Structure formats: structure tokens, C-alpha cells
């Protein structure tokens, strides 16, 4: 399981269930779990903590999209914020934040 600290787990779960297309499988108030029905897929935990995020995430999620531009637009419509675009030989990615400011990336292989 990958656990993300946050202020409002239920509100953040609304974003991540829509972003990932997975359901909430448990809600313990202070901790919400999302899980794909696909065998072996990692679970995502959202854990309430009292302090706000400060500085850069030490761990962040990276997603791959066949159509990165469309996926970035979809995530922005869901409440994410685009922070920047980067590239390296053979790879392009967009750095984003979820509604609570947790950083994640959306990547796609270059077309050429």
C-alpha cells in the first residue's frame, strides 16, 4: 500500500477515486483506502495528519498515460494543478499536485 498524508481523507478520496477509476474499499474516518479490483494492483491509503504538507514530497506517484495531454487535462478538471513540464531522452512528464498539494507526475514516452 502507498499511503498519502492529508488533512481531509474523504475529500481527497473523491479526487483519487475519479483520477484512478478505483473505489473506496474502507473508510475508518482518519484513514481511507482505495483499491483496484485488478490482482496485484497497489492500494492507496489516505491518512489524516494534523500538520500541513511542507516542502517537497519525499515519495510521489508517477503515472504513465498513452495520451499525456488528455490525461493532464482530465486531472486538472478533477481538481489537480499542473506545475510544470519536463523531458529527458525518450521521456516526457508533467508534474502536478492533487487538491491538497501532494505532488505526482504523469509521463508518456516520446512519439519519436
C-alpha positions in Angstrom: 0.0 0.0 0.0 1.1 3.5 -0.7 -0.2 6.0 2.0 -0.5 9.7 1.5 -0.8 12.1 4.5 -3.5 14.6 4.1 -5.9 16.9 6.0 -9.2 15.6 4.7 -9.1 11.9 3.6 -12.7 11.7 2.4 -12.4 14.8 0.3 -9.1 13.7 -1.2 -10.6 10.3 -1.9 -13.1 12.0 -4.2 -10.3 13.2 -6.4 -8.2 10.0 -6.3 -11.2 7.7 -7.0 -12.1 9.7 -10.1 -8.4 10.1 -11.1 -7.6 6.4 -10.8 -11.0 4.9 -11.5 -10.9 2.8 -8.3 -13.4 2.6 -5.5 -13.0 3.4 -1.8 -12.9 0.0 -0.1 -12.6 1.1 3.5 -13.3 4.4 5.4 -12.1 4.5 9.0 -12.6 8.2 9.4 -9.0 9.0 9.9 -7.9 6.6 7.1 -9.5 5.9 3.8 -8.3 3.0 1.5 -8.8 2.9 -2.3 -8.2 -0.4 -4.1 -8.3 -1.6 -7.7 -10.0 -4.9 -8.2 -7.1 -5.9 -10.5 -4.9 -8.6 -8.9 -1.6 -7.2 -7.6 -2.5 -3.6 -8.0 -1.3 -1.4 -5.2 -3.7 0.1 -2.7 -3.8 3.8 -2.0 -4.2 4.9 1.6 -5.2 8.5 2.6 -4.3 9.2 6.2 -5.4 12.3 8.2 -2.5 14.1 9.8 -2.7 17.4 11.8 0.2 19.3 10.1 0.1 20.7 6.5 2.5 19.4 3.9 5.7 21.4 4.0 8.3 21.2 1.3 8.6 18.6 -1.4 7.1 15.1 -1.1 9.8 12.6 -0.2 7.8 10.0 -2.2 5.4 10.7 -5.1 3.4 8.7 -7.5 4.2 8.6 -11.2 1.6 7.5 -13.8 2.0 6.7 -17.4 -0.6 7.8 -19.9 -0.9 6.9 -23.6 -2.2 10.4 -24.2 -0.4 12.6 -21.6 -2.1 15.8 -22.8 -5.6 14.4 -22.5 -4.8 12.9 -19.1 -3.4 16.1 -17.7 -6.5 18.0 -18.9 -8.7 15.4 -17.3 -6.9 15.6 -14.0 -7.0 19.4 -14.0 -10.8 19.2 -14.5 -10.9 16.9 -11.4 -9.0 19.5 -9.3 -5.3 18.8 -9.9 -2.9 21.7 -10.6 -0.3 21.5 -13.4 3.1 22.6 -12.0 5.4 22.1 -15.0 6.5 20.0 -17.9 9.9 18.3 -18.3 11.6 16.0 -20.7 14.6 13.7 -20.9 15.8 11.5 -23.8 12.8 9.2 -24.5 10.5 10.5 -21.8 8.3 13.5 -21.2 6.3 14.2 -18.0 4.1 16.7 -16.3 4.4 17.5 -12.6 1.1 18.0 -10.9 -0.4 18.5 -7.5 -3.6 16.9 -6.1 -6.2 19.1 -4.4 -4.1 19.0 -1.1 -0.8 19.9 -2.8 0.7 16.3 -2.9 2.9 16.1 -6.0 2.6 13.4 -8.6 3.6 13.1 -12.2 2.0 12.0 -15.5 4.5 10.6 -18.0 4.4 9.3 -21.6 7.1 8.0 -23.9 8.0 10.4 -26.7 6.4 9.7 -30.0 9.7 9.8 -32.0 
